[in-house]
Amino acid sequence: MSAEEQVLCVARQGLPAAWLGRRTALPLTYAQCLEVLSAAGCGYRPRRDAEQDPRFKQLIPYVVALDSRGLKVGCYRRKGSETRLHGLESVGIGGHITLEDAADASDDLASALARGLHRELSEEFAVLPQPIEPIFQGIINEEETQVGHVHLGLVFLLKVAHPEAVRPAAELHHFRWLALSPALRRPLELWSRLALRLVQ
C-alpha cells in the first residue's frame, strides 16, 4: 500500500451495536445503510494508520458475482495486496474507497462508493459483460481477525447473464464458477461465508 493512500472510513462509535457483532450479516436497503454511515461520520484517513486503529472501520464494497442462469458464484484464491488473507478463497470482489474516488471535497458518500466499486470491478476483471448493475444486499462485519476488526463490508450482488464471457484479471487467481454447496466447502474467508448468507 502507498504511504499516502487515503481510504474512506467510518467512526466505529457511531455505528449501531447490531452492525458490530462478532459474525454479522445484516440485510438492509441501500438508503438505510447510507443514512447510518452518514450519521456515524465518514472521512478519509491514511490507510497505514487505519489498518492499526480499531476506532475506525474502513468501508469495503464487497461484490458477489452470481451466474444468474446456473446459481453459481464466482470464486477465486486470495493473492492481492492483503497478505493476511493469502491462502484463503473468496467470493467477494472489491476493495477500499480512496480519496481519488471522490470527485471533490463536497462529493457525497453514495457517489464516492459508486465510483470506487466500479473502479475495483474494472481493475479485477479484464472483461465483464454489460450491464454492470450491482444490487446492494446489506452489511457484513466480523471481529475475529485483525482484518475484520478494522473493516466493514458493504455487500452487493452482481448478476452475470453470460458468465462464459467473463475474463478475470491476474488478481482473481484461479477464478471459477461454483455452485453454492461446493463453494461453501472451500476454505473461504469469513467475510465470504457471511456475504453468502445475504445472497442466497
Steps between C-alpha positions, in 0.01 A plus 500: 500500500611857436602703806285784364189293419189647664208260551138557596422412862209525740528562874428177686336680793233641269387160369204308647585205725311273258763578235794406720431141602773239500354342182245734345310471172227763511258557210429869436383733227768721350314809627510363856870421468593844367293671769681315780845555348438871445375547856794302644753725329707396199833640390829414334796386708849375411464128437816416697342661807153359442630143483617533862218712646185311611322831571424506127364252248626520142207468258535219247247441219493118474343381175379140462478403131218254431438300183133591471419189294676232701503650851877476518727751672835626380771365730873572499812453709629801693825637358467881522649772717336375821758237597307406815239332277739302281428127492126556531236510229239768445174575322534873574646741244583855595727714709553831675335827400779754454506877501541487122152344479350827625474757222560784747479577869122551482431171321234296677547157651287313246695643205838411648384146581363452147821623336716285726289191441508535121873581505569180696292290260681649199836420662416143598328393178665527160157438343166532680192496276253787529279595671695543824229570754597382850204475740559586866420218745617616844807526722740242641732531796724268696714563806699175502795597281737796472359579157138483613559721802576804284275443196125507427361322193224643281368198309377532142365230270602513133290272280699393195291386203795369295759355741685328217597846371656613829880535499657557843815706543811358667396585856200264482725196519344167385162667444218252430122467531381270779156396619427621852543166677847428352599863559415471869725194526799704381738673748310827475590811694245583770366803313405275208303267726320797650430657160349178367239519778376822336486380139348151532 
